[in-house]
Amino acid sequence: MLKLLKLTLILAIVFELILGIPFFGWVAVTTTAWIPLIFMLILHITNIVLARKQHIPVPSGNKLGIVTSIFGFIPFVGMVLHIITAILLTANIKTINFHRHEKRLRKLKNIKMQEKQYKKQLMEYIHKQYDIAVDTNFLMLFDELLLHILQRYSTKLYVSPITFQELEKLKTASDGQTVKRAQNAFDVIEEFQKHNRLYWTKNIKHGSSNDQRIVLSINEELKHGVKLVFASHDKGARIIARSLSIPVLGDLNVTKTS
C-alpha cells in the first residue's frame, strides 16, 4: 500500500507539471472537456485516502491539488496552481520516510499475529479459571485483547502499582504513539475497575528492576492462593517469572521486526 501511495504521488507530480506548462496545459484541459482536471481530482483524493489508511499525515500537495483541480481551467491561475502543487508534492515525498513507515506497518502486522497467539494461550488459562496479571508493555500493546476478555469472560485483571507509575510517566513521552498506547492502557485499567474486576498487587519495594518487582508482586498473590497467569511481552520479565514457577504465556514463534 505504501508503494502504491508513493507511485500515485509521483504520478501526481508528473501530471501537475505537464498541466502547468504554459498554453499547453490550458489547451489540454479546455479541448478535452476538463477530463485532465477530473482525473487529477480523483488522483489527489485517492492519495489522501491512501495516506490516511497508512496513518501518514495527508500530503499538503494533495489538499492543494483538489483546489487546483477545481480552478485549474482559469488561464494563468491554473498554470501557477499546477506548478505550486507539483512543488508541494515533491516536498511531501521528501519529508515522508517511507522506509520508517514500512517498518512500523510490519511491526503492527507482527503484533496482530502475536495477539492471535496470545489470545489462544489465554483462553486455555481462562477456561481453567485463571485470572490475568499484566505488565506495562502488555497493557499498551494488547489493549484490544484485554477489552475483549473483559466483555466475554469474568476474568479479573491484576496490575502492579509499578505498572501504573510507568504508564503515568509514558503519558508525557515525546513519541505520540507511545502516549496514545499509554492512554489506551489506562482505558483498559479503568474499564476493569468499572466492572469491579481490577485488583492491585502488592507494591514491592525490593528488587533490582521494575520487572523484578512486578514479578515478585505477582508471586505474592500466588502465595495467597490466587490463580494467575502472567501476560508479558517482555522476555526478561518472562524469564524472571519462570524462575519463580509463575505460569507465563509462552514465547511466540513469530518473525521479529528490527
C-alpha positions as CSV (number, residue, x, y, z in Angstrom):
1,M,0.0,0.0,0.0
2,L,2.9,2.4,0.8
3,K,4.5,1.6,-2.6
4,L,1.1,2.4,-4.3
5,L,1.0,5.7,-2.4
6,K,4.5,6.6,-3.4
7,L,3.7,5.8,-7.1
8,T,0.5,7.8,-7.1
9,L,2.3,10.8,-5.6
10,I,4.9,10.6,-8.3
11,L,2.3,10.4,-11.0
12,A,0.5,13.4,-9.5
13,I,3.8,15.4,-9.6
14,V,4.4,14.5,-13.3
15,F,0.8,15.3,-14.4
16,E,0.7,18.6,-12.4
17,L,4.0,19.6,-14.1
18,I,2.6,18.8,-17.5
19,L,-0.6,20.7,-16.9
20,G,1.5,23.6,-15.6
21,I,3.2,24.0,-19.0
22,P,2.2,27.5,-20.3
23,F,-0.5,27.3,-23.0
24,F,-0.2,23.5,-23.5
25,G,-1.8,22.8,-20.1
26,W,-4.7,25.2,-20.7
27,V,-5.3,23.7,-24.2
28,A,-5.1,20.1,-22.9
29,V,-7.8,21.0,-20.3
30,T,-10.2,23.1,-22.5
31,T,-10.1,20.8,-25.5
32,T,-10.9,17.6,-23.6
33,A,-13.9,18.8,-21.6
34,W,-11.8,19.2,-18.4
35,I,-11.1,15.5,-18.3
36,P,-7.5,16.0,-17.1
37,L,-8.8,18.1,-14.1
38,I,-11.3,15.5,-13.2
39,F,-8.6,12.8,-13.4
40,M,-6.3,14.9,-11.2
41,L,-9.1,15.5,-8.7
42,I,-9.7,11.7,-8.4
43,L,-5.9,11.1,-8.1
44,H,-5.5,13.6,-5.3
45,I,-8.5,12.2,-3.4
46,T,-7.0,8.7,-3.8
47,N,-3.7,9.9,-2.4
48,I,-5.4,11.4,0.7
49,V,-7.4,8.1,1.3
50,L,-4.2,6.0,0.9
51,A,-2.3,8.3,3.3
52,R,-5.0,8.1,5.9
53,K,-5.2,4.3,5.7
54,Q,-1.4,4.1,6.3
55,H,-1.7,6.6,9.2
56,I,0.5,9.1,7.3
57,P,-0.1,12.8,7.5
58,V,-2.1,13.9,4.5
59,P,0.3,15.5,2.0
60,S,-0.4,19.2,1.7
61,G,0.2,19.0,-2.0
62,N,-2.9,16.7,-2.4
63,K,-5.0,19.2,-0.4
64,L,-3.9,22.0,-2.7
65,G,-4.3,19.6,-5.7
66,I,-8.1,19.4,-5.0
67,V,-8.3,23.2,-5.2
68,T,-6.1,23.2,-8.3
69,S,-8.4,20.7,-10.0
70,I,-11.4,22.9,-9.4
71,F,-9.8,26.2,-10.5
72,G,-7.2,24.8,-13.0
73,F,-9.2,25.8,-16.0
74,I,-8.6,29.5,-15.4
75,P,-5.8,30.9,-17.7
76,F,-2.6,31.7,-15.9
77,V,-4.1,31.0,-12.4
78,G,-4.4,27.3,-13.3
79,M,-0.8,27.2,-14.6
80,V,0.5,28.7,-11.3
81,L,-1.6,26.4,-9.2
82,H,-0.4,23.3,-11.1
83,I,3.2,24.3,-10.6
84,I,2.9,25.1,-6.9
85,T,1.0,21.8,-6.4
86,A,3.8,19.9,-8.1
87,I,6.4,21.7,-5.9
88,L,4.5,20.9,-2.7
89,L,4.0,17.2,-3.6
90,T,7.8,17.0,-4.3
91,A,8.5,18.4,-0.9
92,N,5.9,16.0,0.7
93,I,7.6,13.0,-0.8
94,K,11.0,14.1,0.6
95,T,9.5,14.5,4.1
96,I,7.7,11.2,4.2
97,N,10.0,8.5,5.5
98,F,8.5,5.6,3.6
99,H,11.1,3.1,4.9
100,R,10.2,4.0,8.5
101,H,6.5,3.7,7.8
102,E,7.1,0.3,6.2
103,K,8.9,-0.9,9.3
104,R,6.1,0.4,11.5
105,L,3.5,-1.3,9.5
106,R,5.4,-4.6,9.6
107,K,5.7,-4.2,13.3
108,L,1.9,-3.6,13.6
109,K,1.2,-6.7,11.5
110,N,3.6,-8.7,13.6
111,I,1.8,-7.6,16.8
112,K,-1.5,-8.6,15.3
113,M,-0.1,-12.1,14.7
114,Q,1.2,-12.3,18.2
115,E,-2.1,-11.1,19.6
116,K,-3.8,-14.1,18.0
117,Q,-1.4,-16.5,19.6
118,Y,-1.6,-14.7,23.0
119,K,-5.4,-15.0,22.7
120,K,-5.3,-18.7,22.1
121,Q,-3.0,-19.3,25.0
122,L,-5.0,-17.0,27.3
123,M,-8.2,-18.9,26.5
124,E,-6.6,-22.1,27.8
125,Y,-5.9,-20.4,31.1
126,I,-9.2,-18.6,31.4
127,H,-11.1,-21.9,30.9
128,K,-9.1,-23.2,33.8
129,Q,-10.3,-20.3,35.9
130,Y,-7.1,-18.4,35.9
131,D,-7.0,-14.6,36.2
132,I,-4.5,-12.4,34.4
133,A,-1.6,-10.4,35.7
134,V,-0.1,-8.0,33.2
135,D,2.9,-5.7,32.9
136,T,3.2,-2.3,31.2
137,N,4.0,-3.3,27.7
138,F,1.3,-6.0,27.5
139,L,-1.3,-3.4,28.6
140,M,0.0,-1.0,26.0
141,L,0.3,-3.4,23.0
142,F,-2.7,-5.7,23.6
143,D,-5.4,-3.4,25.0
144,E,-8.0,-4.7,22.5
145,L,-7.4,-8.3,23.5
146,L,-7.8,-7.4,27.2
147,L,-11.0,-5.5,26.5
148,H,-12.3,-8.5,24.5
149,I,-11.7,-10.7,27.6
150,L,-13.4,-8.2,29.8
151,Q,-16.5,-8.3,27.6
152,R,-16.7,-12.0,27.1
153,Y,-15.4,-13.5,30.4
154,S,-15.5,-12.9,34.1
155,T,-11.7,-12.8,34.3
156,K,-10.0,-10.4,36.8
157,L,-7.1,-8.2,36.0
158,Y,-4.2,-7.8,38.4
159,V,-2.0,-4.8,38.0
160,S,1.1,-3.7,39.9
161,P,1.3,-0.1,41.2
162,I,4.7,0.0,39.5
163,T,3.0,-0.6,36.2
164,F,0.6,2.3,36.9
165,Q,3.6,4.5,37.7
166,E,5.3,3.6,34.5
167,L,2.2,4.4,32.5
168,E,2.0,7.8,34.2
169,K,5.5,8.6,33.0
170,L,4.8,7.4,29.5
171,K,1.8,9.7,29.2
172,T,4.3,12.6,28.8
173,A,6.6,10.9,26.4
174,S,7.7,12.8,23.3
175,D,6.6,10.0,21.0
176,G,2.9,10.4,20.2
177,Q,2.3,6.7,19.5
178,T,3.7,5.9,23.0
179,V,1.4,8.4,24.6
180,K,-1.6,7.0,22.8
181,R,-0.8,3.5,23.9
182,A,-0.3,4.6,27.5
183,Q,-3.7,6.2,27.3
184,N,-5.2,3.1,25.9
185,A,-3.7,1.1,28.7
186,F,-5.3,3.4,31.2
187,D,-8.6,2.9,29.4
188,V,-8.2,-0.9,30.0
189,I,-7.5,-0.4,33.7
190,E,-10.5,1.9,34.1
191,E,-12.9,-0.5,32.3
192,F,-11.9,-3.4,34.5
193,Q,-12.2,-1.1,37.5
194,K,-15.8,-0.1,36.5
195,H,-16.7,-3.8,36.3
196,N,-15.2,-4.4,39.8
197,R,-12.6,-6.7,38.3
198,L,-9.4,-4.7,38.8
199,Y,-7.1,-5.9,41.6
200,W,-3.8,-4.3,42.7
201,T,-0.8,-6.5,43.6
202,K,1.4,-5.6,46.5
203,N,3.7,-2.7,46.0
204,I,7.1,-4.4,46.3
205,K,10.0,-2.2,47.2
206,H,12.9,-4.6,46.9
207,G,14.3,-5.9,43.7
208,S,16.9,-4.7,41.2
209,S,14.4,-3.6,38.5
210,N,10.8,-2.8,37.9
211,D,10.4,-6.1,36.0
212,Q,11.6,-8.0,39.0
213,R,9.4,-6.0,41.4
214,I,6.3,-6.6,39.2
215,V,7.0,-10.3,39.1
216,L,7.6,-10.5,42.8
217,S,4.3,-8.8,43.4
218,I,2.6,-11.4,41.3
219,N,4.4,-14.2,43.2
220,E,3.0,-12.8,46.4
221,E,-0.6,-13.2,45.0
222,L,0.2,-16.8,44.1
223,K,1.4,-17.5,47.7
224,H,-2.1,-16.4,48.8
225,G,-3.8,-18.9,46.6
226,V,-4.7,-16.7,43.6
227,K,-4.6,-18.5,40.3
228,L,-2.8,-16.1,37.9
229,V,-1.1,-16.3,34.6
230,F,1.5,-13.6,33.8
231,A,0.9,-11.9,30.5
232,S,4.1,-10.1,29.4
233,H,5.6,-9.2,26.0
234,D,9.0,-8.8,27.7
235,K,11.3,-11.7,27.5
236,G,13.3,-10.6,30.6
237,A,10.1,-10.4,32.7
238,R,9.0,-13.8,31.5
239,I,12.4,-15.3,32.4
240,I,12.2,-13.9,35.9
241,A,8.6,-15.2,36.3
242,R,9.5,-18.7,35.1
243,S,12.4,-18.8,37.6
244,L,9.7,-18.4,40.3
245,S,7.5,-21.1,38.7
246,I,4.9,-18.5,37.8
247,P,2.6,-19.5,34.9
248,V,3.6,-17.4,31.9
249,L,2.3,-17.0,28.4
250,G,4.9,-18.9,26.3
251,D,7.4,-17.4,23.9
252,L,5.9,-16.9,20.5
253,N,7.2,-18.4,17.3
254,V,6.8,-15.2,15.3
255,T,9.2,-13.5,13.0
256,K,10.6,-10.4,14.7
257,T,10.9,-6.9,13.2
258,S,14.0,-4.9,13.8
